[in-house]
Amino acid sequence: MQRVWHQPMNVRRLPLAALLSAVVAIAADIGIRAAGEHWLDVPPDQSYLSTTVIVVTVVAATLLATIVLALLGQTQARPFSVFRLLALVVFLLACVGPLLARLGWLPGTQINGDTFLVLMLMNAATAIVIVAFLTTLPREHVRQIGF
């Protein structure tokens, strides 16, 4: 099978992919938080682990990722490859906040190891879900003729 350099994208599928990724990421993050509260030493009254913060953060991340992918689809020949690279950079930057909080370098914020683990798992789950949905659903499959 012949490989195609260009990665065509169906922009009309982006809203559905964004909606599905936001719903699945919110569910995954709330599940991770609940598991951390149940099985680990994560206090249930932390403001940065509230349902409102999770929903707002995931929706904002999904909206921003969808806009970036739509712009890449208009300007790049391989938007999904570039998007995955950008998502990795953003994921690493998102991990800086919990790391600084764990080290006690954020004023007024000191978190234990279990809370740090939950925050890192939530970041990873959100990134994986957003990248998975936004790079598979909007992809336009090109029919190739030949062997």
Secondary structure, DSSP 8 states (H G I E B T S, - for coil): ----S---B-GGGHHHHHHHHHHHHHHHHHHHHHHHHHHS---TT-GGGSHHHHHHHHHHHHHHHHHHHHHHHHH-SSHHHHHHHHHHHHHHHHTHHHHHHHHT-STT----HHHHHHHHHHHHHHHHHHHHHHHHTTB--------
